[in-house]
Amino acid sequence: DPDTQRYDYAYQAATFPDAESAKGYLKRVKNLGLKGDIESGNADGKAWHRVVVFFQGTPTDTRTLKEKLASIGAQKLVMRSKTPAH
């Protein structure tokens, strides 16, 4: 049943040009009770710091996740990965 299958998700919630802003946003993510991390890299010669949120649940559960993240300004989540949870 696709509605009861649980998955491990990774969503990119925000991207910042400076590490301090990314750290501040990650703290807000964690204050919501969510797990996250910062991935830093370069694109077009500029440094970027991406805040990635990790979540486990059903596809329906992601609605709650998206509502929580919207409450701290996440506008468009980019799904980085979705794998069946074990």
All heavy atoms as an XYZ file, in Angstrom:
672
protein
N       0.852     -1.191      0.000
C       0.000      0.000      0.000
C       0.891      1.246      0.000
O       1.644      1.454      0.951
C      -0.907     -0.029      1.229
C      -1.847      1.156      1.293
O      -1.786      2.018      0.392
O      -2.635      1.217      2.240
N       0.810      2.050     -1.052
C       1.709      3.204     -1.135
C       1.509      4.227     -0.026
O       2.432      4.970      0.299
C       1.404      3.816     -2.508
C       0.132      3.200     -2.962
C      -0.048      1.912     -2.207
N       0.327      4.276      0.594
C       0.101      5.266      1.654
C       0.658      4.838      3.003
O       0.744      5.646      3.916
C      -1.389      5.575      1.796
C      -1.867      6.526      0.706
O      -1.016      7.222      0.119
O      -3.077      6.573      0.463
N       0.994      3.566      3.156
C       1.555      3.119      4.428
C       3.043      2.805      4.322
O       3.708      2.628      5.331
C       0.812      1.873      4.967
O       0.901      0.837      3.997
C      -0.638      2.201      5.262
N       3.569      2.732      3.103
C       5.008      2.506      2.921
C       5.769      3.705      3.481
O       5.461      4.848      3.165
C       5.326      2.343      1.431
C       6.815      2.332      1.108
C       7.558      1.121      1.647
O       7.147      0.001      1.431
N       8.642      1.372      2.357
N       6.758      3.431      4.335
C       7.574      4.502      4.914
C       8.856      4.672      4.097
O       9.420      3.697      3.614
C       7.898      4.191      6.373
C       6.652      4.205      7.237
C       6.927      3.801      8.663
N       7.792      4.735      9.368
C       7.387      5.902      9.887
N       6.127      6.265      9.789
N       8.221      6.687     10.509
N       9.274      5.901      3.973
C      10.473      6.233      3.211
C      11.389      7.120      4.039
O      10.949      7.828      4.941
C      10.108      7.002      1.927
C       9.297      6.196      0.952
C       7.916      6.227      0.974
C       9.929      5.394     -0.006
C       7.160      5.489      0.072
C       9.185      4.647     -0.915
C       7.806      4.697     -0.869
O       7.071      3.961     -1.760
N      12.669      7.070      3.693
C      13.639      8.041      4.198
C      13.765      9.112      3.127
O      14.098      8.806      1.977
C      14.997      7.382      4.432
C      14.980      6.438      5.621
O      14.451      6.840      6.672
O      15.504      5.317      5.502
N      13.476     10.336      3.511
C      13.535     11.469      2.576
C      14.695     12.396      2.942
O      15.030     12.547      4.114
C      12.259     12.314      2.675
C      10.999     11.649      2.220
C      10.189     10.966      3.125
C      10.583     11.723      0.902
C       9.004     10.375      2.725
C       9.397     11.130      0.488
C       8.614     10.457      1.402
O       7.437      9.879      1.002
N      15.224     13.054      1.941
C      16.142     14.174      2.147
C      15.649     15.305      1.248
O      15.497     15.126      0.038
C      17.570     13.791      1.791
N      15.342     16.436      1.872
C      14.861     17.609      1.139
C      15.834     18.760      1.325
O      16.284     19.030      2.437
C      13.509     18.088      1.692
C      12.325     17.274      1.292
C      11.775     16.345      2.163
C      11.718     17.450      0.056
C      10.656     15.609      1.815
C      10.597     16.703     -0.302
C      10.074     15.795      0.586
O       8.962     15.074      0.232
N      16.121     19.455      0.238
C      16.864     20.708      0.343
C      15.844     21.782      0.658
O      14.934     22.029     -0.128
C      17.579     20.996     -0.975
C      18.403     22.261     -0.950
C      19.143     22.433     -2.263
O      19.785     21.517     -2.755
N      19.041     23.615     -2.830
N      15.988     22.393      1.840
C      14.994     23.362      2.297
C      15.398     24.802      1.994
O      14.538     25.654      1.822
C      14.754     23.207      3.798
N      16.700     25.060      1.951
C      17.162     26.433      1.728
C      18.620     26.409      1.283
O      19.344     25.465      1.570
C      17.023     27.252      3.002
N      19.025     27.469      0.601
C      20.409     27.628      0.151
C      20.857     29.037      0.480
O      20.110     29.997      0.267
C      20.516     27.390     -1.368
O      20.003     26.091     -1.662
C      21.948     27.485     -1.853
N      22.071     29.149      1.016
C      22.602     30.455      1.416
C      24.009     30.638      0.878
O      24.772     29.672      0.786
C      22.652     30.553      2.949
C      21.306     30.443      3.599
C      20.836     29.234      4.060
C      20.502     31.565      3.742
C      19.587     29.125      4.657
C      19.250     31.471      4.340
C      18.801     30.241      4.802
N      24.384     31.891      0.564
C      25.746     32.146      0.103
C      26.753     32.202      1.252
O      27.948     32.141      1.026
C      25.638     33.499     -0.605
C      24.451     34.156      0.012
C      23.523     33.055      0.430
N      26.264     32.302      2.502
C      27.201     32.369      3.624
C      26.848     31.313      4.670
O      25.682     31.007      4.908
C      27.224     33.765      4.245
C      25.901     34.138      4.867
O      24.935     34.382      4.111
O      25.821     34.153      6.103
N      27.886     30.764      5.294
C      27.728     29.659      6.239
C      26.926     30.075      7.471
O      26.152     29.276      7.997
C      29.095     29.130      6.648
N      27.088     31.305      7.941
C      26.389     31.731      9.156
C      24.875     31.720      8.971
O      24.144     31.305      9.864
C      26.864     33.115      9.606
C      28.252     33.098     10.221
C      28.413     32.077     11.342
O      27.595     32.081     12.283
O      29.356     31.269     11.268
N      24.405     32.165      7.822
C      22.960     32.144      7.559
C      22.450     30.704      7.511
O      21.381     30.395      8.038
C      22.641     32.846      6.243
O      22.937     34.220      6.340
N      23.231     29.819      6.898
C      22.841     28.412      6.815
C      22.769     27.806      8.216
O      21.835     27.074      8.539
C      23.813     27.637      5.933
N      23.745     28.136      9.067
C      23.747     27.608     10.436
C      22.534     28.108     11.212
O      21.914     27.359     11.972
C      25.033     28.014     11.164
C      26.244     27.249     10.703
C      27.495     27.749     11.411
C      28.750     27.146     10.805
N      29.969     27.765     11.345
N      22.191     29.373     11.021
C      21.025     29.937     11.697
C      19.736     29.255     11.253
O      18.859     28.959     12.070
N      19.637     28.976      9.971
C      18.432     28.322      9.443
C      18.366     26.881      9.938
O      17.293     26.400     10.324
C      18.431     28.378      7.916
C      17.089     28.045      7.324
C      16.113     29.021      7.196
C      16.790     26.754      6.913
C      14.867     28.717      6.666
C      15.548     26.447      6.383
C      14.594     27.431      6.264
O      13.363     27.138      5.749
N      19.505     26.195      9.963
C      19.543     24.817     10.453
C      19.077     24.761     11.904
O      18.348     23.844     12.297
C      20.946     24.228     10.310
C      21.112     22.791     10.823
C      20.193     21.829     10.079
C      22.561     22.351     10.696
N      19.458     25.746     12.694
C      19.018     25.797     14.097
C      17.494     25.897     14.166
O      16.855     25.245     14.995
C      19.677     26.988     14.795
C      19.398     27.058     16.274
C      20.168     28.192     16.927
C      19.899     28.204     18.423
N      20.603     29.285     19.087
N      16.906     26.704     13.295
C      15.440     26.834     13.260
C      14.789     25.512     12.860
O      13.748     25.128     13.397
C      15.037     27.959     12.306
C      15.479     29.331     12.835
C      15.249     30.429     11.822
N      13.824     30.685     11.655
C      13.320     31.391     10.661
N      14.116     31.923      9.748
N      12.025     31.596     10.572
N      15.407     24.794     11.908
C      14.906     23.476     11.487
C      14.913     22.532     12.692
O      13.932     21.844     12.973
C      15.768     22.898     10.331
C      15.497     21.415     10.117
C      15.506     23.683      9.047
N      16.027     22.522     13.427
C      16.149     21.625     14.577
C      15.179     22.019     15.694
O      14.685     21.152     16.408
C      17.594     21.590     15.058
C      18.487     20.853     14.063
C      19.911     20.718     14.540
C      20.706     19.858     13.558
N      22.077     19.636     14.011
N      14.886     23.313     15.818
C      13.915     23.771     16.817
C      12.511     23.263     16.515
O      11.662     23.232     17.404
C      13.900     25.299     16.913
C      15.118     25.837     17.645
O      15.812     25.112     18.340
N      15.385     27.118     17.464
N      12.261     22.866     15.265
C      10.971     22.280     14.886
C      10.930     20.778     15.197
O       9.930     20.118     14.950
C      10.717     22.469     13.385
C      10.484     23.890     12.893
C      10.427     23.914     11.371
C       9.209     24.463     13.476
N      12.049     20.253     15.720
C      12.119     18.830     16.015
C      12.522     17.990     14.819
O      12.311     16.782     14.807
N      13.098     18.635     13.812
C      13.500     17.937     12.587
C      15.004     17.733     12.567
O      15.751     18.457     13.214
C      13.068     18.745     11.364
C      11.564     19.011     11.254
C      11.282     19.992     10.132
C      10.805     17.707     11.037
N      15.440     16.757     11.777
C      16.864     16.497     11.602
C      17.328     17.187     10.330
O      16.602     17.222      9.335
C      17.121     14.990     11.479
C      16.812     14.220     12.735
C      17.063     12.745     12.524
C      16.642     11.976     13.762
N      16.626     10.545     13.525
N      18.539     17.714     10.379
C      19.062     18.368      9.194
C      20.569     18.468      9.232
O      21.208     18.116     10.221
N      21.122     18.964      8.135
C      22.556     19.139      8.021
C      22.824     20.203      6.962
O      21.917     20.595      6.224
C      23.223     17.820      7.616
C      24.692     17.754      8.019
O      25.221     18.741      8.574
O      25.313     16.707      7.770
N      24.069     20.635      6.891
C      24.471     21.619      5.883
C      25.434     20.948      4.918
O      26.390     20.298      5.340
C      25.142     22.845      6.541
C      24.145     23.575      7.430
C      25.710     23.784      5.469
C      24.757     24.654      8.288
N      25.145     21.074      3.629
C      26.056     20.608      2.588
C      26.630     21.843      1.915
O      25.879     22.675      1.416
C      25.310     19.771      1.545
C      24.811     18.442      2.043
C      24.068     17.670      0.967
O      23.942     18.170     -0.174
O      23.596     16.567      1.279
N      27.944     21.949      1.930
C      28.584     23.102      1.303
C      29.234     22.670     -0.004
O      29.739     21.550     -0.114
C      29.634     23.699      2.240
O      29.003     24.165      3.414
N      29.193     23.565     -0.970
C      29.803     23.265     -2.258
C      29.931     24.526     -3.082
O      29.596     25.623     -2.624
N      30.436     24.363     -4.285
C      30.607     25.490     -5.191
C      29.788     25.277     -6.453
O      29.688     24.162     -6.945
C      32.078     25.659     -5.570
C      32.899     26.165     -4.413
O      32.609     27.222     -3.872
N      33.905     25.411     -4.017
N      29.201     26.359     -6.933
C      28.480     26.339     -8.200
C      28.741     27.674     -8.882
O      28.620     28.728     -8.261
C      26.984     26.140     -7.971
N      29.139     27.623    -10.129
C      29.441     28.838    -10.900
C      30.464     29.720    -10.179
O      30.352     30.940    -10.178
C      28.159     29.632    -11.182
C      27.153     28.833    -11.987
O      27.591     28.046    -12.854
O      25.949     28.983    -11.744
N      31.445     29.091     -9.537
C      32.506     29.842     -8.884
C      32.119     30.481     -7.558
O      32.893     31.243     -6.994
N      30.935     30.178     -7.049
C      30.484     30.744     -5.775
C      30.261     29.622     -4.770
O      29.830     28.534     -5.133
C      29.157     31.492     -5.944
C      29.247     32.726     -6.800
C      27.881     33.375     -6.876
C      27.916     34.584     -7.797
N      26.585     35.116     -8.054
N      30.532     29.928     -3.509
C      30.269     28.962     -2.445
C      28.790     29.012     -2.083
O      28.193     30.088     -2.021
C      31.112     29.283     -1.216
N      28.207     27.844     -1.861
C      26.811     27.747     -1.443
C      26.714     26.790     -0.274
O      27.450     25.813     -0.198
C      25.935     27.237     -2.589
C      25.809     28.235     -3.679
C      26.482     28.230     -4.866
C      25.001     29.400     -3.695
N      26.131     29.325     -5.618
C      25.221     30.066     -4.917
C      24.110     29.967     -2.788
C      24.590     31.251     -5.255
C      23.475     31.143     -3.129
C      23.718     31.771     -4.350
N      25.785     27.075      0.609
C      25.562     26.243      1.783
C      24.088     25.848      1.779
O      23.213     26.691      1.953
C      25.953     27.007      3.053
C      27.352     27.552      2.968
N      28.459     26.780      3.245
C      27.815     28.757      2.579
C      29.545     27.506      3.051
N      29.183     28.711      2.646
N      23.851     24.570      1.551
C      22.485     24.069      1.422
C      22.049     23.413      2.722
O      22.773     22.570      3.260
C      22.409     23.058      0.279
C      22.704     23.679     -1.070
C      22.820     22.612     -2.158
N      23.121     23.231     -3.434
C      24.354     23.472     -3.873
N      25.392     23.124     -3.152
N      24.546     24.053     -5.040
N      20.870     23.779      3.200
C      20.309     23.153      4.384
C      19.437     21.994      3.917
O      18.468     22.192      3.182
C      19.489     24.155      5.228
C      18.879     23.452      6.439
C      20.370     25.323      5.670
N      19.827     20.787      4.311
C      19.124     19.568      3.913
C      18.424     18.998      5.140
O      19.019     18.880      6.211
C      20.099     18.540      3.308
C      19.371     17.268      2.897
C      20.824     19.143      2.108
N      17.140     18.680      4.976
C      16.326     18.140      6.063
C      16.071     16.664      5.795
O      15.729     16.273      4.680
C      14.979     18.908      6.161
C      14.096     18.304      7.243
C      15.231     20.385      6.427
N      16.259     15.856      6.847
C      16.046     14.414      6.749
C      14.753     14.059      7.472
O      14.483     14.564      8.558
C      17.225     13.663      7.364
C      18.530     14.033      6.724
C      19.401     14.899      7.349
C      18.865     13.550      5.464
C      20.593     15.275      6.754
C      20.063     13.913      4.861
C      20.923     14.775      5.508
N      13.970     13.186      6.857
C      12.648     12.866      7.383
C      12.304     11.433      7.050
O      12.626     10.951      5.963
C      11.622     13.822      6.738
C      10.204     13.599      7.169
C       9.763     14.008      8.412
C       9.301     12.985      6.317
C       8.453     13.805      8.806
C       7.991     12.781      6.695
C       7.570     13.196      7.952
N      11.639     10.752      7.976
C      11.154      9.403      7.695
C       9.653      9.372      7.908
O       9.153      9.853      8.926
C      11.825      8.372      8.608
C      11.451      6.944      8.230
C      12.120      5.924      9.112
O      11.621      5.611     10.182
N      13.256      5.408      8.663
N       8.927      8.822      6.936
C       7.482      8.720      7.062
C       6.850      8.291      5.753
O       7.537      7.955      4.791
N       5.519      8.336      5.727
C       4.773      7.978      4.521
C       4.673      9.214      3.625
O       4.909     10.342      4.091
C       3.351      7.510      4.879
O       2.631      8.619      5.427
C       3.371      6.356      5.877
N       4.308      9.024      2.357
C       4.108     10.196      1.496
C       3.111     11.192      2.101
O       3.308     12.409      2.002
C       3.598      9.591      0.193
C       4.233      8.229      0.154
C       4.223      7.759      1.600
N       2.072     10.712      2.779
C       1.097     11.605      3.411
C       1.746     12.401      4.542
O       1.434     13.579      4.745
C      -0.104     10.789      3.942
O      -0.663     10.054      2.856
C      -1.173     11.688      4.522
N       2.667     11.767      5.285
C       3.343     12.441      6.401
C       4.149     13.649      5.945
O       4.397     14.566      6.733
C       4.301     11.484      7.124
C       3.595     10.354      7.838
O       2.403     10.501      8.172
O       4.245      9.311      8.070
N       4.569     13.666      4.682
C       5.403     14.779      4.225
C       4.621     16.091      4.213
O       5.225     17.158      4.256
C       6.011     14.525      2.830
O       4.968     14.395      1.869
C       6.891     13.282      2.824
N       3.291     16.027      4.197
C       2.501     17.271      4.253
C       2.795     18.040      5.534
O       2.959     19.250      5.516
C       0.999     16.956      4.191
C       0.540     16.557      2.809
C      -0.985     16.490      2.763
N      -1.380     15.624      1.669
C      -2.254     14.641      1.769
N      -2.872     14.408      2.911
N      -2.551     13.904      0.726
N       2.849     17.299      6.658
C       3.145     17.929      7.941
C       4.549     18.527      7.928
O       4.772     19.632      8.416
C       3.014     16.896      9.080
O       1.717     16.324      9.018
C       3.210     17.541     10.430
N       5.495     17.784      7.353
C       6.865     18.277      7.243
C       6.892     19.589      6.464
O       7.503     20.574      6.890
C       7.738     17.237      6.536
C       9.135     17.723      6.140
C      10.026     17.846      7.357
C       9.759     16.808      5.111
N       6.208     19.610      5.335
C       6.199     20.807      4.490
C       5.539     21.984      5.197
O       5.993     23.124      5.067
C       5.521     20.502      3.154
C       6.353     19.543      2.308
C       5.607     19.050      1.087
C       6.460     18.027      0.337
N       5.747     17.417     -0.771
N       4.482     21.718      5.980
C       3.834     22.791      6.740
C       4.780     23.357      7.793
O       4.859     24.573      7.989
C       2.554     22.277      7.402
C       1.434     22.029      6.409
C       0.266     21.249      7.017
O       0.267     20.984      8.240
O      -0.652     20.894      6.240
N       5.495     22.469      8.490
C       6.452     22.923      9.506
C       7.526     23.802      8.865
O       7.860     24.863      9.385
C       7.133     21.727     10.187
C       6.304     21.050     11.227
C       7.125     19.952     11.904
C       6.355     19.266     13.005
N       7.187     18.275     13.698
N       8.072     23.339      7.759
C       9.141     24.100      7.103
C       8.615     25.411      6.530
O       9.318     26.416      6.544
C       9.823     23.251      6.040
C      10.658     22.098      6.614
C      11.110     21.171      5.507
C      11.847     22.632      7.392
N       7.380     25.421      6.057
C       6.790     26.665      5.550
C       6.689     27.690      6.678
O       6.826     28.887      6.438
C       5.417     26.396      4.943
N       6.505     27.219      7.912
C       6.379     28.134      9.053
C       7.675     28.892      9.326
O       7.663     29.915      9.996
C       5.929     27.380     10.309
O       7.002     26.647     10.881
N       8.810     28.393      8.805
C      10.077     29.108      8.973
C      10.596     29.627      7.628
O      11.777     29.906      7.467
C      11.148     28.261      9.695
C      11.469     26.979      8.936
C      10.735     27.967     11.132
C      12.713     26.258      9.440
N       9.691     29.722      6.665
C      10.034     30.394      5.420
C      10.466     29.526      4.261
O      10.815     30.047      3.208
N      10.455     28.202      4.425
C      10.820     27.339      3.292
C       9.709     27.446      2.253
O       8.551     27.210      2.558
C      10.998     25.897      3.749
N      10.062     27.826      1.043
C       9.053     28.046      0.024
C       8.927     26.876     -0.928
O       7.845     26.427     -1.228
C       9.386     29.309     -0.752
C       9.687     30.437      0.203
C       9.150     31.751     -0.250
O       8.989     31.984     -1.420
N       8.866     32.616      0.679
N      10.049     26.384     -1.388
C      10.008     25.312     -2.374
C      11.046     24.273     -1.982
O      12.242     24.512     -2.086
C      10.327     25.893     -3.750
C      10.069     24.939     -4.871
C      10.244     25.658     -6.192
C      10.251     24.649     -7.336
N      10.693     25.262     -8.562
N      10.580     23.134     -1.494
C      11.493     22.071     -1.111
C      11.920     21.294     -2.350
O      11.114     21.026     -3.224
C      10.817     21.111     -0.131
C      10.342     21.703      1.177
C       9.669     20.621      2.014
C      11.476     22.328      1.948
N      13.189     20.930     -2.383
C      13.705     20.120     -3.474
C      14.010     18.737     -2.901
O      14.846     18.606     -2.007
C      14.994     20.735     -4.069
C      15.557     19.843     -5.162
C      14.729     22.135     -4.584
N      13.303     17.709     -3.398
C      13.571     16.360     -2.902
C      14.908     15.897     -3.438
O      15.135     15.853     -4.633
C      12.469     15.377     -3.324
C      12.619     14.032     -2.656
S      11.472     12.757     -3.235
C       9.907     13.476     -2.877
N      15.806     15.564     -2.536
C      17.136     15.092     -2.914
C      17.162     13.573     -3.017
O      17.880     13.018     -3.829
C      18.174     15.565     -1.888
C      18.250     17.073     -1.740
C      18.942     17.740     -2.895
N      20.346     17.421     -2.971
C      21.296     18.012     -2.278
N      21.006     18.997     -1.474
N      22.553     17.636     -2.401
N      16.410     12.910     -2.133
C      16.361     11.455     -2.193
C      15.112     10.934     -1.505
O      14.533     11.607     -0.642
C      17.600     10.824     -1.558
O      17.630     11.069     -0.170
N      14.689      9.744     -1.924
C      13.543      9.064     -1.328
C      13.828      7.570     -1.468
O      13.872      7.059     -2.578
C      12.252      9.445     -2.063
C      11.022      8.672     -1.584
C       9.813      9.065     -2.431
C       8.608      8.240     -2.075
N       7.461      8.535     -2.939
N      14.070      6.906     -0.337
C      14.364      5.480     -0.373
C      13.461      4.760      0.623
O      13.138      5.316      1.673
C      15.834      5.195     -0.044
O      16.139      5.792      1.221
C      16.769      5.770     -1.093
N      13.047      3.540      0.311
C      12.212      2.798      1.259
C      12.932      2.641      2.595
O      14.128      2.312      2.635
C      12.013      1.440      0.580
C      12.185      1.727     -0.884
C      13.245      2.797     -0.937
N      12.216      2.920      3.685
C      12.799      2.801      5.025
C      12.875      1.330      5.406
O      12.043      0.527      5.010
C      11.944      3.572      6.021
N      13.881      1.000      6.182
C      14.062     -0.393      6.623
C      13.657     -0.536      8.069
O      13.872      0.293      8.871
C      15.516     -0.820      6.458
C      15.961     -0.742      5.037
N      15.388     -1.455      4.018
C      16.927     -0.006      4.454
C      16.003     -1.179      2.883
N      16.931     -0.294      3.122
